[in-house]
Amino acid sequence: DLDECAASPCKDHQYCLNTDGSFSCKACDASCVGCTGEGSEKCKSCASGYVKEDETCTDIDECNLPEKVCMKENQDCVNTSGSYKCVCSEGFEDKDGTCVQT
């Protein structure tokens, strides 16, 4: 078997998987910018919204940062994978970008 992966035939956001007589390009984990294999522990560097902890790219919980990310009144922060979103608190709804009581 010739290791086609030695020539780095895949794109930046993929890793090469050598197979018998061939190869395939597989997508890197969403937490990675470039990778050497499958999973968040094989990242070359971490994507925005992720930080390297114990050799693994881990989601940053923006909602628990000392600096508030959701600044509007009656708004709560909801952590998402690699990011966050600001939603109106319970009992409030979004009216033209402002959280008003329902």
C-alpha positions as CSV (number, residue, x, y, z in Angstrom):
1,D,0.0,0.0,0.0
2,L,1.2,3.5,-0.9
3,D,0.5,6.1,1.8
4,E,-1.2,8.8,-0.3
5,C,-1.6,10.9,2.8
6,A,2.1,11.6,2.9
7,A,1.5,14.1,0.0
8,S,-1.2,15.9,2.1
9,P,-3.9,15.7,-0.6
10,C,-6.7,17.0,1.7
11,K,-8.0,20.5,2.3
12,D,-7.0,22.5,5.4
13,H,-10.2,21.6,7.3
14,Q,-9.8,17.9,6.6
15,Y,-7.5,15.1,7.6
16,C,-6.3,12.2,5.4
17,L,-7.2,8.6,6.2
18,N,-5.0,6.1,4.4
19,T,-6.9,3.0,3.2
20,D,-5.7,-0.1,1.5
21,G,-4.9,1.0,-2.1
22,S,-6.5,4.5,-1.6
23,F,-7.2,7.3,0.9
24,S,-10.1,9.4,2.0
25,C,-10.4,13.0,3.3
26,K,-12.4,13.4,6.5
27,A,-13.7,16.6,8.0
28,C,-12.0,18.0,11.1
29,D,-13.9,18.4,14.3
30,A,-15.9,21.7,14.5
31,S,-13.6,22.9,17.4
32,C,-10.5,22.7,15.1
33,V,-8.7,24.9,12.7
34,G,-6.8,22.2,10.9
35,C,-6.3,18.8,12.3
36,T,-4.1,15.6,12.2
37,G,-7.0,13.2,12.9
38,E,-10.5,12.6,14.2
39,G,-11.8,14.4,17.3
40,S,-11.2,17.6,19.3
41,E,-7.9,16.3,20.6
42,K,-6.3,16.2,17.2
43,C,-6.6,19.9,16.4
44,K,-3.7,21.9,15.1
45,S,-5.3,24.9,16.7
46,C,-8.7,25.7,18.2
47,A,-11.5,27.5,16.4
48,S,-13.0,30.7,17.6
49,G,-15.1,30.1,20.7
50,Y,-12.8,27.2,21.8
51,V,-9.8,27.0,24.1
52,K,-7.1,24.2,24.4
53,E,-7.5,22.4,27.7
54,D,-5.5,19.2,28.4
55,E,-4.6,19.0,24.7
56,T,-8.3,19.1,23.7
57,C,-10.2,22.1,22.2
58,T,-13.0,22.8,24.6
59,D,-16.0,25.1,24.3
60,I,-15.6,28.5,26.0
61,D,-18.7,29.2,28.1
62,E,-19.1,32.9,27.3
63,C,-22.1,33.1,29.7
64,N,-19.7,32.4,32.7
65,L,-17.1,35.0,31.8
66,P,-16.5,37.8,34.3
67,E,-17.5,40.3,31.6
68,K,-21.2,40.2,30.6
69,V,-21.8,39.4,27.0
70,C,-25.6,40.0,26.9
71,M,-26.0,43.6,27.9
72,K,-29.6,44.4,27.3
73,E,-32.1,44.5,30.1
74,N,-34.2,41.3,30.9
75,Q,-31.9,39.3,28.7
76,D,-30.2,35.9,29.5
77,C,-27.1,34.3,28.0
78,V,-27.4,30.8,26.5
79,N,-24.1,29.0,25.8
80,T,-23.9,27.2,22.4
81,S,-21.1,25.1,20.9
82,G,-18.4,27.6,20.0
83,S,-20.5,30.6,20.7
84,Y,-23.5,31.9,22.7
85,K,-26.8,33.6,22.1
86,C,-28.8,36.3,24.0
87,V,-32.4,35.5,24.6
88,C,-35.2,37.3,26.5
89,S,-35.7,36.2,30.1
90,E,-38.7,34.1,31.0
91,G,-41.8,36.3,30.9
92,F,-40.3,38.6,28.3
93,E,-40.4,38.6,24.5
94,D,-38.3,40.3,21.8
95,K,-40.0,43.3,20.3
96,D,-37.8,45.1,17.8
97,G,-34.6,44.1,19.6
98,T,-35.9,45.0,23.1
99,C,-37.1,42.5,25.7
100,V,-40.6,43.6,26.9
101,Q,-42.8,41.9,29.5
102,T,-45.4,39.5,28.0
